[in-house]
Amino acid sequence: MTTAAVRRTPQPVRIAIGPRSLNGDLAVPAKPIGLVIFAHGSGSSRLSPRNRYVADVLDQHSLATLLIDLLTPEEEIVDDRTARLRFDIGLLAERLIAIAEWTADAPALRELAIGLFGASTGGGAALVAAAERPEAFSAIVSRGGRPDLAGPALPRVTAPTLLIVGGADQPVIELNEQAMRQMRSETRLEIVPRATHLFEEPGALERVADLAARWFERHLRT
């Protein structure tokens, strides 16, 4: 993975979700055209170098980004032992909805259309959140995602959705193709040649970031 010229200046944020607080890193360019909330995958966090790379690229396209841990530090300790919460798609989707509600009280964000960038299980959570609150989310990008985990929510998604999968990640390709057949919104599947699940091959993550930036520019610009 190559490194983009980093121009983001993220600021730490804490978002209260009931009695709990989630840690995030928010970066807002001078004239943002939209906001992208990241839903990381199983066993990952807001510190994921892959998602941070994509966020750097989105910043260069005038998109605000919020890298957020969907589990509290205490919950992450439990999840490290059990791997249970990372597959609780309903819980993760509820938190994405709560985060979107939080943006309504943030002066720098309240006027921005919101997109979701989901990876792995985060892709499923993003789709469920968008199905539950179609007015809140204007676009979705899934990187190596598990849209199948959204189950019966798939036909209710109205946000334009881009599914990005590695060409060597055959099981996930099949899961995305099956999910796509159930979706009624504008949906596109992009397969990055020779890339595996983590897009670690030369040029693979750069392709993901470029596709995501173009999709969000198209659907979030107000």
C-alpha positions in Angstrom: 0.0 0.0 0.0 1.4 3.4 -1.0 0.8 6.4 1.1 -1.1 9.4 -0.2 0.0 12.9 0.7 -1.8 13.4 4.0 -3.6 16.7 4.3 -6.2 15.7 6.9 -6.1 17.3 10.3 -8.4 15.0 12.3 -9.7 16.0 15.7 -10.7 13.5 18.4 -14.4 13.3 19.2 -16.4 11.4 21.7 -20.0 10.6 20.8 -22.4 9.8 23.6 -24.7 6.8 22.8 -27.0 6.5 25.8 -24.7 5.8 28.8 -21.8 4.9 26.5 -19.3 6.9 24.5 -17.7 6.1 21.2 -14.3 7.4 20.2 -13.8 8.9 16.7 -11.5 11.0 14.6 -13.2 13.8 12.6 -11.6 15.7 9.7 -13.4 18.5 8.0 -11.9 20.2 4.9 -12.4 23.9 4.3 -15.4 23.5 2.0 -16.8 20.0 2.4 -19.3 18.7 -0.1 -20.4 15.8 2.2 -19.6 13.7 5.2 -18.4 10.0 5.1 -18.8 7.9 8.3 -16.6 4.8 8.3 -18.0 1.5 9.7 -14.9 -0.7 10.1 -15.0 -4.4 9.8 -14.6 -7.3 12.3 -11.7 -7.0 14.6 -10.7 -3.6 13.2 -10.9 -0.1 14.6 -10.8 3.6 13.6 -7.0 3.2 13.5 -7.2 0.8 10.6 -4.4 1.9 8.1 -6.6 0.9 5.2 -9.5 3.1 6.2 -7.2 5.9 7.2 -5.7 5.8 3.8 -9.1 6.0 2.1 -10.1 8.8 4.4 -6.9 10.8 3.4 -8.0 10.4 -0.3 -11.6 11.4 0.4 -10.2 14.6 2.1 -8.5 15.5 -1.1 -11.9 15.3 -2.8 -13.4 17.8 -0.2 -15.2 15.2 1.8 -15.4 15.3 5.6 -14.6 12.0 7.2 -15.5 10.5 10.6 -13.5 7.4 11.6 -15.4 6.0 14.5 -15.2 2.9 16.8 -18.6 1.4 16.9 -17.8 -0.5 20.1 -16.7 1.1 23.4 -13.2 0.1 24.7 -14.9 -2.1 27.3 -17.0 -3.8 24.5 -13.9 -4.3 22.4 -12.3 -6.2 25.2 -15.3 -8.6 25.3 -15.3 -8.8 21.6 -11.6 -9.7 21.4 -12.4 -12.8 23.6 -15.7 -13.8 22.0 -15.9 -12.2 18.5 -19.6 -11.8 19.2 -20.3 -8.1 19.1 -18.5 -7.6 15.7 -21.3 -9.7 14.1 -24.1 -8.0 16.0 -25.2 -6.2 12.9 -28.3 -4.7 14.6 -26.2 -3.1 17.3 -23.7 -1.7 14.9 -26.5 -0.3 12.6 -28.1 1.4 15.6 -24.9 3.1 16.5 -24.4 4.3 12.9 -27.9 5.8 13.1 -27.1 7.5 16.5 -23.9 8.9 15.0 -25.8 10.4 12.1 -28.2 12.0 14.6 -25.2 13.4 16.5 -24.1 15.2 13.3 -27.3 17.2 13.3 -26.1 19.1 16.4 -22.6 19.7 15.0 -22.5 23.1 13.2 -19.8 22.1 10.7 -21.7 18.9 9.7 -25.4 19.5 10.0 -25.9 20.7 6.5 -23.9 17.9 4.9 -25.3 14.8 3.1 -24.0 11.6 4.8 -22.4 8.6 3.2 -21.3 5.4 4.8 -18.1 3.5 4.0 -18.4 0.0 5.4 -15.7 -2.7 5.4 -16.3 -6.4 6.0 -19.1 -6.7 8.6 -19.3 -2.9 8.6 -20.7 -3.2 5.1 -23.7 -5.2 6.4 -24.2 -2.7 9.2 -24.1 0.2 6.8 -26.9 -1.3 4.7 -29.1 -2.1 7.7 -28.7 1.5 9.0 -29.6 2.9 5.5 -32.6 0.7 5.3 -33.8 1.8 8.7 -33.2 5.5 8.2 -33.3 6.2 4.4 -33.6 9.9 5.0 -30.3 10.0 6.9 -27.9 8.4 4.4 -27.4 9.4 0.8 -24.8 6.9 -0.4 -23.0 3.7 0.6 -19.7 2.2 -0.4 -18.8 -1.3 0.8 -15.2 -2.5 0.6 -14.8 -6.3 0.8 -18.1 -6.1 2.6 -20.7 -8.6 3.8 -23.9 -7.3 2.5 -25.5 -10.7 3.0 -25.5 -9.9 6.7 -28.1 -7.2 6.1 -30.5 -10.0 5.2 -34.1 -8.8 4.8 -33.1 -5.2 5.0 -31.5 -5.3 1.5 -34.7 -4.6 -0.6 -35.4 -1.6 1.7 -32.1 0.2 1.0 -32.8 3.3 -1.1 -29.3 4.9 -1.0 -27.1 4.4 -4.1 -24.7 1.6 -3.2 -21.3 0.7 -4.6 -19.9 -2.8 -3.7 -16.2 -3.1 -4.1 -14.7 -6.6 -4.0 -11.2 -8.1 -4.7 -11.0 -10.3 -7.8 -9.3 -13.0 -5.8 -11.8 -12.9 -3.0 -14.2 -15.4 -4.7 -16.4 -16.2 -1.7 -17.1 -12.6 -1.0 -17.8 -11.9 -4.7 -20.5 -14.5 -4.6 -22.0 -13.0 -1.4 -22.1 -9.6 -3.0 -23.6 -10.8 -6.2 -26.4 -12.6 -4.2 -27.0 -9.5 -2.2 -27.1 -7.3 -5.3 -29.9 -9.4 -6.8 -32.1 -8.5 -3.8 -31.4 -4.8 -3.9 -33.7 -2.3 -5.6 -31.7 0.9 -5.2 -29.0 2.0 -7.7 -26.3 -0.6 -7.1 -23.0 -1.3 -8.8 -20.4 -4.0 -8.2 -16.8 -3.2 -8.9 -14.3 -6.0 -8.9 -10.6 -5.0 -8.4 -8.5 -7.5 -10.4 -6.2 -9.8 -8.5 -7.0 -8.1 -5.2 -7.5 -10.2 -2.1 -9.9 -9.5 0.8 -7.7 -6.8 2.4 -6.6 -5.2 -0.9 -3.0 -5.4 0.1 -1.7 -5.9 -3.5 0.0 -2.9 -5.2 -2.5 -0.4 -6.5 -5.5 -2.2 -5.1 -6.3 0.1 -2.2 -5.6 3.1 -4.4 -8.3 1.8 -6.8 -10.7 1.4 -3.9 -10.1 4.9 -2.7 -10.6 6.4 -6.2 -13.8 4.5 -6.8 -15.2 5.5 -3.4 -14.3 9.2 -3.9 -16.0 9.3 -7.3 -19.1 7.6 -5.9 -19.4 9.9 -2.9 -18.7 13.0 -5.0 -21.5 12.1 -7.3 -24.1 11.3 -4.7 -23.2 13.6 -1.7 -22.6 16.9 -3.5 -25.4 19.2 -2.6 
